[in-house]
Amino acid sequence: MKKFFSLLIAIIITSSVFGQTPDQISYQAVIRDATNALIKEQSIGVQISILKGSINGSAVYSETQTPSTNKNGLISLEIGKGINVTGKFNSIDWSSDTFFIKTEIDPVGGTNYKITGTSQLMSVPYALHAKTASNFSGTIKESQISDLKHTIDTNTQLSEAEVDSFVDNNGYLKTEVDGSITNEIQDLSLVGNKLKITKNGTATTIDLSGYLDNTDTQLTETQVDAFVDNNGYLKTEVDGSITNEIQDLSLVGNKLKITKNGTATTIDLSGYLDNTDTQLTETQVDAFVDNNGYLKTEVDGSVTNEIQDLSLVGNKLKITKNGTATTIDLSRYLDNTDTQLTESQVDAFVDNNGYLKTEVDGSVTNEIQDLSLVGNKLKITKNGTATTIDLSKYLDNTNTQLTESQVDVFANNNGYLKTEVDGSVTNEIQDLSLVGNKLKITNNESAVTIDLSKFLDNTNTQLTESQVDAFANNNGYLQTEVDGSITNEIQDLSLVDNNLKITNNSLATTVDLSKYSELPTQSGNSGKVLTTDGTSSSWSAPATPSLAEVLTKSSDAGTKTITNLSKLGVGTSTVTSGAAVEINSTTGGLLLPRLTTAERDALAKNPGLIIFNKETGKFQGYQGFPESELFINHNTFIGNLTFSGQSFTATETGNFTKLVLNFQAAVTGGTLKIYSGNTVTGTPIHTQSYTVGAGEQEIVLSNAINVVSGQQYTVFVNTTCAYYPFATYAGGTAFTVNLAFPGDLWMKVKFGKSSWVDLH
């Protein structure tokens, strides 16, 4: 018959009557077998290890001994006097950390150790600590000086010159690995419409031309200058003043006019006020356009010739399709215009200031980034938190797109022709015919002939450049700009939010157009509705619907909740006294919620809840009672057990729902097993995984276990938990691995008597 053994450990720190400090710890243990009987007068194999830092710490010392038990099963030995296995007992620095004593025992005197226990030294042995005390005051004898542990600061103190010499003599790097301290510094390069990142030979080139319209004429500065010179444009101030043309806008009430003009026209903006103009339907607009001959095609035959772009030549930026466009010099924004240092100056600066001279992460390329364009999403590579730039708003064809069916519906609703009236799909196709200078339209016998001869080029007076210059000189026209600028009188309108003002005027008045805005500010008003009092509009929170509005919303209450009803009657206008809900019907019954067991168990548990279980075919109700607890042992613990278990005796019949243990450390993916009886072998009646933190933690059983009052059950976890070394709980036994252990686990069991019951 295989026997299991247990031990009760007592550690006694002794000191000598002499002045010298002791080099051992007195140790006693009582050895018992699985029946709790003493192992008397028998040789026992013992291995003692001193662990540092934790219950699983490294052994700083271990030894073996073979003592014999006395008639009371007691062994006594002195740790530090056995056969040394590893480490030196008298070299342990007891003040440096916490220590644990691990005991391994072979009950038959060999080295096949079967009983293992680990206990923390809750207080440092005073005599041993005295050998390594952190601080000392008083007097010591000369013979005790060798016991003092001390250190001397022998750190060499180096000057900067000595450090530099040390670097030179030991071959440390003082230059960049790849010869450059700047080649990881990157920038963005935009050449034409091609965007890419610099200093990367394999950088992806992003073509931005799809976001631009560069189909208009592009003029260089030289071409613009020649155009100005050859056409006699003014280049000097006519009236001798460079400011009298600077005008502003004045808005008084709804009257807008330009300043510095005694005969300025007053523009009445009242007609542009919101909701004051004529309101037309789509049909009225269509009829108005057809009846009044308004243009429906582009006058100059081009829908793009007014579209402008930016031109970047060298460092010169200007707008296209503007003969007098201002050229913006971007050279001051260029790199390498700050202080320039030679390589030797940089090396000296690096050496004297202790900057890094080697690559921190061992790679000279992992900082090289690129641009990634996926669909319309642009972002920089090699950056896990890189911001994604959405370029979709720069795409063409982002206006309203109609499907064929939407166009068909629009045509049907507006009476547009969908079949050929005269049976021919080609006889309306016309062209232009130009014979000599005579222009007319084809496929029209009564077409008017247009004589274009008067529009011929070079038929008016032709002047040479010298004739133009003579004409300017003889008539006193300005030939130079008074203030040196040919563009500073060019003004425009600037509209920022609702604020309108004229440009090129630092004193320009800002005109607030907010009262002409169709809607109030939308920012911060998400989810609100627009309301009006007949004078102005504003955002308001949606009103909560009344009971009548909910009940009269067709057959759908719109997920609204009806609460705080006094009584509810179905099929009756008078609810019987004492009843809150009454159903009076001979054609229908009350249909309760029909749930599976899993759906039922997911409900919030409230006593009195009634459902119909589709799986059992039973009406079920939930009855609730208070949760009760069984405390195993909550005394102050002095140790921890690995692979811990504890049996207990159920004090009532009910559902075992929760288990509370004191964990040595946090556990992820642990396993809990529950057995029937006082055992940790055989097939468990319940197994589940768990994840908890350190300390007192509660495990909720995935399925409640029905327990019977007076019967024993055992819980077991594959981790380290706190225990109390002296058994005070009579209803069960502690286990470590698969061995019974004298003591109690720090544990409590929770019973929940609340449950679902069948109502029939």
Buried (B, 14 or more C-beta within 10 A) or exposed (E): EEEBBBBBBEBEBEEEEEEEBBBBBBBBBBBBBEEEEBBEEBBBBBBBBBBBEBBBBEBBBBBBBBBEBBEEBBBBBBBBEBEEEEBEBEEBBBBEEBBBBBBBBBBBBEEEBBBBBBBBBEEBBEBBBBBBEEEEEEEEEEEBEEBEEEEEEEEEEEEEEEEBEEBEEEEEEEBBEEEEBEBBEBEEEEEEEEBBBEBBEEBEBBEBEEEBEEEBEEBEEEEBEEEBEEEBEBBBBEEEEBEEBBBBBBBEEBEBBBBEEEEEEEBEBEEEEEEEEEEEEEEEEBEEEEEEEEEEEEEEEEEEEEBEEEBEEEEBBBEBBEEEBEBEEEEEEEEEEEEEEEEEEBBEEBBEEEEEBEBEEEEBEEBBBBBBBEEBEBBBBEEEEEEEEEBEEEEEEEEEEEEEEEEEEEEEEEEEEEEEEEEEEEEEEEEEEEEEEEBEEEEEEEEEEEEEEEEEEEEEEEEEEEEBBEEBEEEEBBEEBBEEEBEBBBBEEEEEEBEBBBEBBEEBEBBEBEEBEEEEEEEEBEEEEEEEEEEEBEBEEEEEBEEEEBEEEEEEBEEBEEEEEEEEBEEEEEBEEEEEEBEEEEEEEEEEEEBEEEBBEEEEBEEEBEBBBBEEEBBBBBEBEEBEEBEBBBEEBBBBBBBBBBBBBBBEEBBBBBBBBBBBBEBEEBBBBBBBEBBBEEEBBBEBEBEBEEEBBEBEBEEBBEBEEEEBBBBBBBBBBBBBBEBEBEBBBBBBBEBBBBBBBBBBBBBBBBBBEEEE
